[in-house]
Amino acid sequence: MKNHACLAVIGGSGLYDMPGITGRRDIRVKTPFGPPSSPILLGDLSGVACAFLPRHGRGHTRLPCEVNSRANIWALKALGVERVVAISAVGSLKEELPPRDLVFPDQLVDETKGRPSTFFGDGLVAHVAFDNPFCAEQSRLLHERARGLGIRAHTGGTLVCMEGPAFSTRAESEYHRRQGYDIIGMTALPEAKLAREAELCYAPICLVTDYDCWKEGEEVSSSKVVDNLAVNVTNAQRLLAAAIPALAARRRLCRCATALAGSIFTDPKLADRRTLRKLDLLVGRYLKK
């Protein structure tokens, strides 16, 4: 049985397993960046070879800032994954995005602090385009399937990624609202940037659990988040089962698939040999060793 998957689901808070996967087997993938968050679950979901990786580890043992996103994305790439659907719990910054709804944002703001956000460096430089941080085609299909299942879902808007792990202060929440942001979370970055460098199609399914702390009488609390997550996770699992076959069957004609083309600035003759070898999975198709 080959350790291969064409599509991966990264599970966020509340989604630590995929009960619909058949032929389940756990594998451990070694990466140049250390171990992923947990062993990766491989199997079939709706007839598609899939990988499932709980972002925070099984049992939720890692803070957002402790997630080794480089190892996670590298491991999925090494398994042959081309598409990633990322589940994330978020707070709403808009009245019209209530708890228990799903959001498929199209923009992203980085307010994290010091998380490793690139595979490059150490003698090899690349600058990928990140103007549109999520795969629009993938997000569009997910949104359409969600609406078809009768799940309240919204498309577009800006996700701001904060450092955490504490939730926002009221001043921060009001500031983000004044900036026009729509939802706030803690885990989309550096995941999305690394997925782009790895030339993966990446799209989040954002599960609204609360109104952050800006709305009077609706302040965020762990108990509310947990209650709303239970509903959101059920909807996310329904959506994944319905959408994954269509995603897997769709040809990748987006820019994600060739994000590194023209993005490597270092003269290959002058690039660090050790770094070239380490990153061969990413750059081998573009650079002669």
TIDOBA-206548 format. One record per residue (C-alpha): x, y, z. Coordinates in steps of 0.25 Angstrom, whole numbers, m for minus. Layout:
BEGIN
(tise (X, Y, Z))
...
//
This chain:
BEGIN
(tise (0, 0, 0))
(tise (6, 13, m5))
(tise (8, 25, 5))
(tise (1, 35, m5))
(tise (m10, 45, m4))
(tise (m15, 55, m14))
(tise (m22, 64, m4))
(tise (m20, 67, 10))
(tise (m29, 73, 21))
(tise (m22, 80, 33))
(tise (m31, 79, 45))
(tise (m32, 91, 54))
(tise (m38, 93, 68))
(tise (m49, 83, 70))
(tise (m46, 74, 58))
(tise (m35, 64, 62))
(tise (m40, 52, 54))
(tise (m47, 49, 41))
(tise (m57, 38, 44))
(tise (m61, 36, 30))
(tise (m47, 31, 25))
(tise (m46, 17, 22))
(tise (m34, 8, 20))
(tise (m28, 16, 32))
(tise (m13, 16, 34))
(tise (m4, 25, 42))
(tise (10, 29, 36))
(tise (21, 37, 41))
(tise (28, 46, 31))
(tise (42, 51, 34))
(tise (45, 65, 29))
(tise (57, 75, 29))
(tise (49, 83, 39))
(tise (46, 73, 49))
(tise (34, 65, 52))
(tise (20, 69, 48))
(tise (9, 72, 58))
(tise (5, 57, 59))
(tise (6, 44, 51))
(tise (m2, 47, 38))
(tise (m14, 38, 36))
(tise (m16, 33, 22))
(tise (m28, 26, 15))
(tise (m39, 28, 6))
(tise (m50, 39, 8))
(tise (m62, 38, m2))
(tise (m53, 30, m11))
(tise (m41, 39, m11))
(tise (m27, 36, m5))
(tise (m26, 47, 6))
(tise (m17, 51, 17))
(tise (m22, 56, 30))
(tise (m13, 64, 40))
(tise (m18, 71, 53))
(tise (m11, 84, 53))
(tise (m10, 85, 69))
(tise (m7, 70, 70))
(tise (m16, 59, 75))
(tise (m21, 63, 88))
(tise (m19, 78, 85))
(tise (m5, 79, 91))
(tise (1, 91, 83))
(tise (m2, 106, 84))
(tise (m3, 113, 70))
(tise (11, 118, 72))
(tise (16, 104, 75))
(tise (11, 98, 62))
(tise (22, 94, 53))
(tise (16, 98, 40))
(tise (28, 96, 32))
(tise (29, 81, 36))
(tise (14, 80, 34))
(tise (13, 86, 20))
(tise (26, 79, 16))
(tise (21, 65, 20))
(tise (8, 67, 12))
(tise (16, 71, 0))
(tise (25, 59, 1))
(tise (13, 50, 1))
(tise (9, 55, m12))
(tise (m2, 65, m7))
(tise (m6, 76, m17))
(tise (m18, 82, m10))
(tise (m20, 86, 5))
(tise (m33, 89, 12))
(tise (m30, 95, 25))
(tise (m40, 96, 36))
(tise (m39, 108, 46))
(tise (m48, 113, 57))
(tise (m49, 128, 56))
(tise (m56, 140, 63))
(tise (m66, 149, 55))
(tise (m63, 164, 54))
(tise (m76, 166, 46))
(tise (m91, 165, 51))
(tise (m94, 158, 38))
(tise (m85, 147, 41))
(tise (m91, 140, 53))
(tise (m86, 128, 61))
(tise (m88, 114, 54))
(tise (m86, 120, 40))
(tise (m75, 116, 31))
(tise (m66, 127, 24))
(tise (m57, 125, 12))
(tise (m49, 138, 12))
(tise (m41, 143, 0))
(tise (m31, 152, 8))
(tise (m21, 151, 19))
(tise (m14, 160, 29))
(tise (m2, 155, 37))
(tise (m1, 160, 51))
(tise (7, 148, 56))
(tise (21, 150, 63))
(tise (33, 142, 59))
(tise (27, 130, 54))
(tise (36, 123, 43))
(tise (29, 127, 30))
(tise (38, 122, 19))
(tise (45, 109, 15))
(tise (56, 118, 8))
(tise (68, 125, 14))
(tise (82, 119, 17))
(tise (88, 123, 3))
(tise (75, 121, m5))
(tise (65, 133, m7))
(tise (51, 132, m13))
(tise (40, 142, m13))
(tise (26, 136, m17))
(tise (14, 144, m20))
(tise (4, 145, m9))
(tise (m6, 156, m14))
(tise (m17, 145, m14))
(tise (m13, 137, m2))
(tise (m23, 126, m4))
(tise (m27, 117, m16))
(tise (m39, 124, m22))
(tise (m44, 112, m30))
(tise (m43, 103, m18))
(tise (m50, 113, m9))
(tise (m61, 115, m19))
(tise (m64, 100, m20))
(tise (m64, 99, m5))
(tise (m74, 110, m3))
(tise (m83, 105, m14))
(tise (m84, 91, m8))
(tise (m86, 97, 6))
(tise (m98, 105, 1))
(tise (m103, 93, m7))
(tise (m103, 85, 7))
(tise (m112, 96, 13))
(tise (m100, 101, 22))
(tise (m100, 116, 24))
(tise (m87, 120, 17))
(tise (m81, 133, 13))
(tise (m70, 136, 2))
(tise (m60, 147, 2))
(tise (m54, 156, 13))
(tise (m41, 158, 21))
(tise (m36, 148, 31))
(tise (m26, 155, 41))
(tise (m17, 145, 48))
(tise (m13, 149, 62))
(tise (m2, 143, 71))
(tise (m10, 138, 82))
(tise (m12, 129, 90))
(tise (m20, 139, 98))
(tise (m33, 144, 91))
(tise (m33, 159, 87))
(tise (m34, 171, 96))
(tise (m46, 180, 94))
(tise (m37, 190, 88))
(tise (m31, 181, 78))
(tise (m45, 175, 74))
(tise (m50, 190, 72))
(tise (m37, 193, 64))
(tise (m39, 181, 55))
(tise (m53, 185, 52))
(tise (m49, 199, 48))
(tise (m39, 193, 39))
(tise (m50, 186, 32))
(tise (m46, 172, 35))
(tise (m56, 161, 35))
(tise (m51, 150, 44))
(tise (m40, 147, 53))
(tise (m32, 134, 56))
(tise (m18, 129, 60))
(tise (m14, 118, 51))
(tise (m15, 122, 36))
(tise (m1, 128, 36))
(tise (10, 123, 33))
(tise (2, 111, 28))
(tise (m3, 119, 16))
(tise (10, 125, 12))
(tise (17, 112, 13))
(tise (7, 105, 5))
(tise (9, 115, m6))
(tise (24, 112, m6))
(tise (21, 98, m7))
(tise (12, 100, m19))
(tise (0, 94, m12))
(tise (m15, 99, m14))
(tise (m19, 104, 0))
(tise (m32, 109, 4))
(tise (m38, 110, 18))
(tise (m51, 107, 24))
(tise (m53, 117, 35))
(tise (m63, 112, 46))
(tise (m69, 124, 53))
(tise (m69, 121, 68))
(tise (m72, 135, 74))
(tise (m72, 150, 72))
(tise (m58, 152, 77))
(tise (m61, 162, 89))
(tise (m66, 174, 82))
(tise (m81, 171, 83))
(tise (m87, 174, 96))
(tise (m93, 162, 103))
(tise (m86, 153, 93))
(tise (m72, 153, 98))
(tise (m63, 141, 95))
(tise (m62, 130, 105))
(tise (m57, 116, 104))
(tise (m70, 110, 107))
(tise (m77, 117, 96))
(tise (m66, 113, 86))
(tise (m67, 99, 90))
(tise (m82, 98, 88))
(tise (m82, 105, 75))
(tise (m70, 97, 70))
(tise (m78, 84, 72))
(tise (m88, 89, 62))
(tise (m77, 95, 52))
(tise (m69, 82, 52))
(tise (m81, 74, 48))
(tise (m84, 83, 37))
(tise (m69, 83, 33))
(tise (m69, 68, 32))
(tise (m82, 68, 24))
(tise (m75, 78, 14))
(tise (m62, 71, 13))
(tise (m69, 58, 9))
(tise (m77, 65, m1))
(tise (m66, 74, m7))
(tise (m54, 65, m7))
(tise (m57, 57, m19))
(tise (m60, 69, m28))
(tise (m47, 76, m23))
(tise (m39, 63, m26))
(tise (m45, 62, m40))
(tise (m42, 77, m44))
(tise (m29, 80, m51))
(tise (m20, 90, m45))
(tise (m20, 102, m55))
(tise (m18, 113, m44))
(tise (m5, 120, m41))
(tise (m3, 112, m28))
(tise (3, 100, m36))
(tise (14, 108, m42))
(tise (17, 118, m31))
(tise (32, 116, m30))
(tise (33, 119, m45))
(tise (41, 131, m47))
(tise (41, 133, m32))
(tise (55, 128, m28))
(tise (65, 140, m29))
(tise (78, 133, m25))
(tise (87, 129, m36))
(tise (87, 114, m36))
(tise (103, 114, m38))
(tise (104, 122, m25))
(tise (93, 115, m17))
(tise (97, 108, m4))
(tise (99, 93, m8))
(tise (93, 88, 5))
(tise (81, 97, 4))
(tise (79, 92, m10))
(tise (79, 78, m6))
(tise (70, 80, 6))
(tise (60, 87, m2))
(tise (60, 78, m14))
(tise (46, 74, m12))
(tise (42, 89, m15))
(tise (52, 94, m25))
(tise (57, 82, m32))
(tise (48, 84, m44))
(tise (54, 98, m46))
(tise (68, 97, m42))
(tise (79, 88, m47))
(tise (87, 82, m35))
//
